[in-house]
Amino acid sequence: MFDHCLYFNTTALARLVDKEWTQAFKPFGVTPSQGFMLRLVLKQPGMPQHEIADELTISRPTATRLLDGLQALGLVERRSLESDGRHWAVFPTAEAEAMHAGNLSFFLPI
C-alpha cells in the first residue's frame, strides 16, 4: 500500500537506522546522539559548545542537554573560553580517552 510513499519509506528507514545505532552504542552506555557528539569532541578537543551544535546541525539547547548527559556520565568537561567567558569549550575526560583507546570500533568511519 505504501511501497511508493517517500514519507513512509524514509520514516521506516530512519527507525531502522536508529535501532541499529542504538544497539551499536549500547555497550558504551550512550545514546546515538551522545555517541556522535562524543566522537566529535574526541576528534576536536576544545571545540566551543556552539560550534558543536552547528557541526551536528542541532539547536544549541539540544546540544546543551546532550552535553549535560555526557558530563553526568563523566565523559566530557566544559571549560570557559579564555577569549570569551560567555562561551564554553568542551574537552573529553580521561575516561572518554580510555574508551576511545580501548574500543576503536566506536570511532571507525561511519
Chimera marker file (.cmm) of the C-alpha trace (Angstrom):
<marker_set name="trace">
<marker id="1" x="0.000" y="0.000" z="0.000" r="1" g="1" b="0" radius="0.5"/>
<marker id="2" x="2.805" y="2.427" z="0.906" r="1" g="1" b="0" radius="0.5"/>
<marker id="3" x="5.518" y="0.969" z="-1.317" r="1" g="1" b="0" radius="0.5"/>
<marker id="4" x="5.905" y="4.198" z="-3.273" r="1" g="1" b="0" radius="0.5"/>
<marker id="5" x="5.332" y="6.658" z="-0.437" r="1" g="1" b="0" radius="0.5"/>
<marker id="6" x="8.516" y="8.659" z="0.125" r="1" g="1" b="0" radius="0.5"/>
<marker id="7" x="7.434" y="9.813" z="3.598" r="1" g="1" b="0" radius="0.5"/>
<marker id="8" x="6.558" y="6.309" z="4.807" r="1" g="1" b="0" radius="0.5"/>
<marker id="9" x="9.703" y="4.723" z="3.424" r="1" g="1" b="0" radius="0.5"/>
<marker id="10" x="12.126" y="7.365" z="4.702" r="1" g="1" b="0" radius="0.5"/>
<marker id="11" x="10.493" y="7.288" z="8.135" r="1" g="1" b="0" radius="0.5"/>
<marker id="12" x="10.707" y="3.495" z="8.214" r="1" g="1" b="0" radius="0.5"/>
<marker id="13" x="14.360" y="3.671" z="7.174" r="1" g="1" b="0" radius="0.5"/>
<marker id="14" x="15.083" y="6.249" z="9.885" r="1" g="1" b="0" radius="0.5"/>
<marker id="15" x="13.574" y="3.933" z="12.511" r="1" g="1" b="0" radius="0.5"/>
<marker id="16" x="15.714" y="1.024" z="11.312" r="1" g="1" b="0" radius="0.5"/>
<marker id="17" x="18.888" y="3.117" z="11.293" r="1" g="1" b="0" radius="0.5"/>
<marker id="18" x="18.100" y="4.477" z="14.764" r="1" g="1" b="0" radius="0.5"/>
<marker id="19" x="17.567" y="0.933" z="16.063" r="1" g="1" b="0" radius="0.5"/>
<marker id="20" x="20.931" y="-0.182" z="14.657" r="1" g="1" b="0" radius="0.5"/>
<marker id="21" x="22.832" y="2.789" z="16.100" r="1" g="1" b="0" radius="0.5"/>
<marker id="22" x="21.104" y="2.378" z="19.462" r="1" g="1" b="0" radius="0.5"/>
<marker id="23" x="22.405" y="-1.194" z="19.606" r="1" g="1" b="0" radius="0.5"/>
<marker id="24" x="25.869" y="-0.144" z="18.418" r="1" g="1" b="0" radius="0.5"/>
<marker id="25" x="26.263" y="2.496" z="21.144" r="1" g="1" b="0" radius="0.5"/>
<marker id="26" x="24.590" y="0.481" z="23.926" r="1" g="1" b="0" radius="0.5"/>
<marker id="27" x="27.833" y="-1.195" z="25.137" r="1" g="1" b="0" radius="0.5"/>
<marker id="28" x="29.308" y="2.268" z="25.691" r="1" g="1" b="0" radius="0.5"/>
<marker id="29" x="26.369" y="3.468" z="27.783" r="1" g="1" b="0" radius="0.5"/>
<marker id="30" x="25.480" y="6.363" z="25.489" r="1" g="1" b="0" radius="0.5"/>
<marker id="31" x="22.678" y="7.159" z="23.087" r="1" g="1" b="0" radius="0.5"/>
<marker id="32" x="23.432" y="7.538" z="19.382" r="1" g="1" b="0" radius="0.5"/>
<marker id="33" x="23.168" y="11.332" z="19.690" r="1" g="1" b="0" radius="0.5"/>
<marker id="34" x="25.582" y="11.337" z="22.629" r="1" g="1" b="0" radius="0.5"/>
<marker id="35" x="27.878" y="8.927" z="20.815" r="1" g="1" b="0" radius="0.5"/>
<marker id="36" x="28.197" y="11.098" z="17.732" r="1" g="1" b="0" radius="0.5"/>
<marker id="37" x="28.758" y="14.164" z="19.889" r="1" g="1" b="0" radius="0.5"/>
<marker id="38" x="31.457" y="12.346" z="21.863" r="1" g="1" b="0" radius="0.5"/>
<marker id="39" x="33.141" y="11.287" z="18.628" r="1" g="1" b="0" radius="0.5"/>
<marker id="40" x="33.293" y="14.942" z="17.608" r="1" g="1" b="0" radius="0.5"/>
<marker id="41" x="34.663" y="16.076" z="20.986" r="1" g="1" b="0" radius="0.5"/>
<marker id="42" x="37.351" y="13.384" z="20.891" r="1" g="1" b="0" radius="0.5"/>
<marker id="43" x="38.316" y="14.376" z="17.365" r="1" g="1" b="0" radius="0.5"/>
<marker id="44" x="38.368" y="18.115" z="18.113" r="1" g="1" b="0" radius="0.5"/>
<marker id="45" x="39.043" y="18.684" z="21.830" r="1" g="1" b="0" radius="0.5"/>
<marker id="46" x="38.337" y="22.220" z="22.973" r="1" g="1" b="0" radius="0.5"/>
<marker id="47" x="35.704" y="22.884" z="20.354" r="1" g="1" b="0" radius="0.5"/>
<marker id="48" x="33.309" y="25.610" z="21.525" r="1" g="1" b="0" radius="0.5"/>
<marker id="49" x="29.906" y="24.312" z="22.522" r="1" g="1" b="0" radius="0.5"/>
<marker id="50" x="28.063" y="26.434" z="19.940" r="1" g="1" b="0" radius="0.5"/>
<marker id="51" x="30.301" y="25.084" z="17.170" r="1" g="1" b="0" radius="0.5"/>
<marker id="52" x="29.467" y="21.532" z="18.240" r="1" g="1" b="0" radius="0.5"/>
<marker id="53" x="25.779" y="22.363" z="17.815" r="1" g="1" b="0" radius="0.5"/>
<marker id="54" x="26.467" y="23.838" z="14.391" r="1" g="1" b="0" radius="0.5"/>
<marker id="55" x="28.593" y="20.882" z="13.273" r="1" g="1" b="0" radius="0.5"/>
<marker id="56" x="25.913" y="18.382" z="14.328" r="1" g="1" b="0" radius="0.5"/>
<marker id="57" x="23.140" y="20.588" z="12.898" r="1" g="1" b="0" radius="0.5"/>
<marker id="58" x="21.232" y="20.623" z="16.183" r="1" g="1" b="0" radius="0.5"/>
<marker id="59" x="19.904" y="23.516" z="18.227" r="1" g="1" b="0" radius="0.5"/>
<marker id="60" x="22.055" y="24.969" z="20.980" r="1" g="1" b="0" radius="0.5"/>
<marker id="61" x="19.590" y="23.895" z="23.721" r="1" g="1" b="0" radius="0.5"/>
<marker id="62" x="19.680" y="20.335" z="22.350" r="1" g="1" b="0" radius="0.5"/>
<marker id="63" x="23.483" y="20.414" z="22.376" r="1" g="1" b="0" radius="0.5"/>
<marker id="64" x="23.400" y="21.640" z="25.976" r="1" g="1" b="0" radius="0.5"/>
<marker id="65" x="21.152" y="18.738" z="27.028" r="1" g="1" b="0" radius="0.5"/>
<marker id="66" x="23.344" y="16.183" z="25.263" r="1" g="1" b="0" radius="0.5"/>
<marker id="67" x="26.491" y="17.653" z="26.825" r="1" g="1" b="0" radius="0.5"/>
<marker id="68" x="24.810" y="17.654" z="30.240" r="1" g="1" b="0" radius="0.5"/>
<marker id="69" x="24.248" y="13.915" z="29.811" r="1" g="1" b="0" radius="0.5"/>
<marker id="70" x="27.820" y="13.271" z="28.688" r="1" g="1" b="0" radius="0.5"/>
<marker id="71" x="29.126" y="15.357" z="31.577" r="1" g="1" b="0" radius="0.5"/>
<marker id="72" x="26.959" y="13.404" z="34.042" r="1" g="1" b="0" radius="0.5"/>
<marker id="73" x="28.497" y="10.207" z="32.640" r="1" g="1" b="0" radius="0.5"/>
<marker id="74" x="31.968" y="11.658" z="33.244" r="1" g="1" b="0" radius="0.5"/>
<marker id="75" x="32.874" y="11.691" z="29.549" r="1" g="1" b="0" radius="0.5"/>
<marker id="76" x="33.260" y="15.428" z="28.868" r="1" g="1" b="0" radius="0.5"/>
<marker id="77" x="34.102" y="18.581" z="30.740" r="1" g="1" b="0" radius="0.5"/>
<marker id="78" x="33.384" y="22.189" z="29.878" r="1" g="1" b="0" radius="0.5"/>
<marker id="79" x="35.849" y="24.988" z="30.357" r="1" g="1" b="0" radius="0.5"/>
<marker id="80" x="35.206" y="28.675" z="29.922" r="1" g="1" b="0" radius="0.5"/>
<marker id="81" x="36.831" y="30.064" z="26.790" r="1" g="1" b="0" radius="0.5"/>
<marker id="82" x="39.642" y="32.425" z="27.687" r="1" g="1" b="0" radius="0.5"/>
<marker id="83" x="38.733" y="34.711" z="24.801" r="1" g="1" b="0" radius="0.5"/>
<marker id="84" x="35.062" y="34.961" z="25.788" r="1" g="1" b="0" radius="0.5"/>
<marker id="85" x="33.860" y="33.849" z="29.214" r="1" g="1" b="0" radius="0.5"/>
<marker id="86" x="30.288" y="33.562" z="27.932" r="1" g="1" b="0" radius="0.5"/>
<marker id="87" x="31.176" y="30.535" z="25.794" r="1" g="1" b="0" radius="0.5"/>
<marker id="88" x="32.343" y="27.061" z="26.756" r="1" g="1" b="0" radius="0.5"/>
<marker id="89" x="34.939" y="24.788" z="25.213" r="1" g="1" b="0" radius="0.5"/>
<marker id="90" x="34.300" y="21.059" z="25.514" r="1" g="1" b="0" radius="0.5"/>
<marker id="91" x="37.016" y="18.509" z="26.253" r="1" g="1" b="0" radius="0.5"/>
<marker id="92" x="36.950" y="14.733" z="26.619" r="1" g="1" b="0" radius="0.5"/>
<marker id="93" x="37.789" y="13.356" z="30.041" r="1" g="1" b="0" radius="0.5"/>
<marker id="94" x="40.400" y="10.702" z="30.728" r="1" g="1" b="0" radius="0.5"/>
<marker id="95" x="37.541" y="8.186" z="30.878" r="1" g="1" b="0" radius="0.5"/>
<marker id="96" x="36.428" y="9.145" z="27.354" r="1" g="1" b="0" radius="0.5"/>
<marker id="97" x="40.015" y="8.944" z="26.112" r="1" g="1" b="0" radius="0.5"/>
<marker id="98" x="40.330" y="5.465" z="27.646" r="1" g="1" b="0" radius="0.5"/>
<marker id="99" x="37.072" y="4.437" z="25.972" r="1" g="1" b="0" radius="0.5"/>
<marker id="100" x="38.498" y="5.656" z="22.682" r="1" g="1" b="0" radius="0.5"/>
<marker id="101" x="41.774" y="3.789" z="23.154" r="1" g="1" b="0" radius="0.5"/>
<marker id="102" x="40.077" y="0.553" z="24.210" r="1" g="1" b="0" radius="0.5"/>
<marker id="103" x="37.234" y="0.470" z="21.707" r="1" g="1" b="0" radius="0.5"/>
<marker id="104" x="38.436" y="1.678" z="18.362" r="1" g="1" b="0" radius="0.5"/>
<marker id="105" x="35.363" y="0.246" z="16.614" r="1" g="1" b="0" radius="0.5"/>
<marker id="106" x="33.374" y="3.043" z="18.276" r="1" g="1" b="0" radius="0.5"/>
<marker id="107" x="35.404" y="5.532" z="16.294" r="1" g="1" b="0" radius="0.5"/>
<marker id="108" x="35.667" y="3.916" z="12.881" r="1" g="1" b="0" radius="0.5"/>
<marker id="109" x="34.387" y="5.984" z="9.955" r="1" g="1" b="0" radius="0.5"/>
<marker id="110" x="30.652" y="5.865" z="9.555" r="1" g="1" b="0" radius="0.5"/>
<link id1="1" id2="2" r="1" g="1" b="0" radius="0.2"/>
<link id1="2" id2="3" r="1" g="1" b="0" radius="0.2"/>
<link id1="3" id2="4" r="1" g="1" b="0" radius="0.2"/>
<link id1="4" id2="5" r="1" g="1" b="0" radius="0.2"/>
<link id1="5" id2="6" r="1" g="1" b="0" radius="0.2"/>
<link id1="6" id2="7" r="1" g="1" b="0" radius="0.2"/>
<link id1="7" id2="8" r="1" g="1" b="0" radius="0.2"/>
<link id1="8" id2="9" r="1" g="1" b="0" radius="0.2"/>
<link id1="9" id2="10" r="1" g="1" b="0" radius="0.2"/>
<link id1="10" id2="11" r="1" g="1" b="0" radius="0.2"/>
<link id1="11" id2="12" r="1" g="1" b="0" radius="0.2"/>
<link id1="12" id2="13" r="1" g="1" b="0" radius="0.2"/>
<link id1="13" id2="14" r="1" g="1" b="0" radius="0.2"/>
<link id1="14" id2="15" r="1" g="1" b="0" radius="0.2"/>
<link id1="15" id2="16" r="1" g="1" b="0" radius="0.2"/>
<link id1="16" id2="17" r="1" g="1" b="0" radius="0.2"/>
<link id1="17" id2="18" r="1" g="1" b="0" radius="0.2"/>
<link id1="18" id2="19" r="1" g="1" b="0" radius="0.2"/>
<link id1="19" id2="20" r="1" g="1" b="0" radius="0.2"/>
<link id1="20" id2="21" r="1" g="1" b="0" radius="0.2"/>
<link id1="21" id2="22" r="1" g="1" b="0" radius="0.2"/>
<link id1="22" id2="23" r="1" g="1" b="0" radius="0.2"/>
<link id1="23" id2="24" r="1" g="1" b="0" radius="0.2"/>
<link id1="24" id2="25" r="1" g="1" b="0" radius="0.2"/>
<link id1="25" id2="26" r="1" g="1" b="0" radius="0.2"/>
<link id1="26" id2="27" r="1" g="1" b="0" radius="0.2"/>
<link id1="27" id2="28" r="1" g="1" b="0" radius="0.2"/>
<link id1="28" id2="29" r="1" g="1" b="0" radius="0.2"/>
<link id1="29" id2="30" r="1" g="1" b="0" radius="0.2"/>
<link id1="30" id2="31" r="1" g="1" b="0" radius="0.2"/>
<link id1="31" id2="32" r="1" g="1" b="0" radius="0.2"/>
<link id1="32" id2="33" r="1" g="1" b="0" radius="0.2"/>
<link id1="33" id2="34" r="1" g="1" b="0" radius="0.2"/>
<link id1="34" id2="35" r="1" g="1" b="0" radius="0.2"/>
<link id1="35" id2="36" r="1" g="1" b="0" radius="0.2"/>
<link id1="36" id2="37" r="1" g="1" b="0" radius="0.2"/>
<link id1="37" id2="38" r="1" g="1" b="0" radius="0.2"/>
<link id1="38" id2="39" r="1" g="1" b="0" radius="0.2"/>
<link id1="39" id2="40" r="1" g="1" b="0" radius="0.2"/>
<link id1="40" id2="41" r="1" g="1" b="0" radius="0.2"/>
<link id1="41" id2="42" r="1" g="1" b="0" radius="0.2"/>
<link id1="42" id2="43" r="1" g="1" b="0" radius="0.2"/>
<link id1="43" id2="44" r="1" g="1" b="0" radius="0.2"/>
<link id1="44" id2="45" r="1" g="1" b="0" radius="0.2"/>
<link id1="45" id2="46" r="1" g="1" b="0" radius="0.2"/>
<link id1="46" id2="47" r="1" g="1" b="0" radius="0.2"/>
<link id1="47" id2="48" r="1" g="1" b="0" radius="0.2"/>
<link id1="48" id2="49" r="1" g="1" b="0" radius="0.2"/>
<link id1="49" id2="50" r="1" g="1" b="0" radius="0.2"/>
<link id1="50" id2="51" r="1" g="1" b="0" radius="0.2"/>
<link id1="51" id2="52" r="1" g="1" b="0" radius="0.2"/>
<link id1="52" id2="53" r="1" g="1" b="0" radius="0.2"/>
<link id1="53" id2="54" r="1" g="1" b="0" radius="0.2"/>
<link id1="54" id2="55" r="1" g="1" b="0" radius="0.2"/>
<link id1="55" id2="56" r="1" g="1" b="0" radius="0.2"/>
<link id1="56" id2="57" r="1" g="1" b="0" radius="0.2"/>
<link id1="57" id2="58" r="1" g="1" b="0" radius="0.2"/>
<link id1="58" id2="59" r="1" g="1" b="0" radius="0.2"/>
<link id1="59" id2="60" r="1" g="1" b="0" radius="0.2"/>
<link id1="60" id2="61" r="1" g="1" b="0" radius="0.2"/>
<link id1="61" id2="62" r="1" g="1" b="0" radius="0.2"/>
<link id1="62" id2="63" r="1" g="1" b="0" radius="0.2"/>
<link id1="63" id2="64" r="1" g="1" b="0" radius="0.2"/>
<link id1="64" id2="65" r="1" g="1" b="0" radius="0.2"/>
<link id1="65" id2="66" r="1" g="1" b="0" radius="0.2"/>
<link id1="66" id2="67" r="1" g="1" b="0" radius="0.2"/>
<link id1="67" id2="68" r="1" g="1" b="0" radius="0.2"/>
<link id1="68" id2="69" r="1" g="1" b="0" radius="0.2"/>
<link id1="69" id2="70" r="1" g="1" b="0" radius="0.2"/>
<link id1="70" id2="71" r="1" g="1" b="0" radius="0.2"/>
<link id1="71" id2="72" r="1" g="1" b="0" radius="0.2"/>
<link id1="72" id2="73" r="1" g="1" b="0" radius="0.2"/>
<link id1="73" id2="74" r="1" g="1" b="0" radius="0.2"/>
<link id1="74" id2="75" r="1" g="1" b="0" radius="0.2"/>
<link id1="75" id2="76" r="1" g="1" b="0" radius="0.2"/>
<link id1="76" id2="77" r="1" g="1" b="0" radius="0.2"/>
<link id1="77" id2="78" r="1" g="1" b="0" radius="0.2"/>
<link id1="78" id2="79" r="1" g="1" b="0" radius="0.2"/>
<link id1="79" id2="80" r="1" g="1" b="0" radius="0.2"/>
<link id1="80" id2="81" r="1" g="1" b="0" radius="0.2"/>
<link id1="81" id2="82" r="1" g="1" b="0" radius="0.2"/>
<link id1="82" id2="83" r="1" g="1" b="0" radius="0.2"/>
<link id1="83" id2="84" r="1" g="1" b="0" radius="0.2"/>
<link id1="84" id2="85" r="1" g="1" b="0" radius="0.2"/>
<link id1="85" id2="86" r="1" g="1" b="0" radius="0.2"/>
<link id1="86" id2="87" r="1" g="1" b="0" radius="0.2"/>
<link id1="87" id2="88" r="1" g="1" b="0" radius="0.2"/>
<link id1="88" id2="89" r="1" g="1" b="0" radius="0.2"/>
<link id1="89" id2="90" r="1" g="1" b="0" radius="0.2"/>
<link id1="90" id2="91" r="1" g="1" b="0" radius="0.2"/>
<link id1="91" id2="92" r="1" g="1" b="0" radius="0.2"/>
<link id1="92" id2="93" r="1" g="1" b="0" radius="0.2"/>
<link id1="93" id2="94" r="1" g="1" b="0" radius="0.2"/>
<link id1="94" id2="95" r="1" g="1" b="0" radius="0.2"/>
<link id1="95" id2="96" r="1" g="1" b="0" radius="0.2"/>
<link id1="96" id2="97" r="1" g="1" b="0" radius="0.2"/>
<link id1="97" id2="98" r="1" g="1" b="0" radius="0.2"/>
<link id1="98" id2="99" r="1" g="1" b="0" radius="0.2"/>
<link id1="99" id2="100" r="1" g="1" b="0" radius="0.2"/>
<link id1="100" id2="101" r="1" g="1" b="0" radius="0.2"/>
<link id1="101" id2="102" r="1" g="1" b="0" radius="0.2"/>
<link id1="102" id2="103" r="1" g="1" b="0" radius="0.2"/>
<link id1="103" id2="104" r="1" g="1" b="0" radius="0.2"/>
<link id1="104" id2="105" r="1" g="1" b="0" radius="0.2"/>
<link id1="105" id2="106" r="1" g="1" b="0" radius="0.2"/>
<link id1="106" id2="107" r="1" g="1" b="0" radius="0.2"/>
<link id1="107" id2="108" r="1" g="1" b="0" radius="0.2"/>
<link id1="108" id2="109" r="1" g="1" b="0" radius="0.2"/>
<link id1="109" id2="110" r="1" g="1" b="0" radius="0.2"/>
</marker_set>
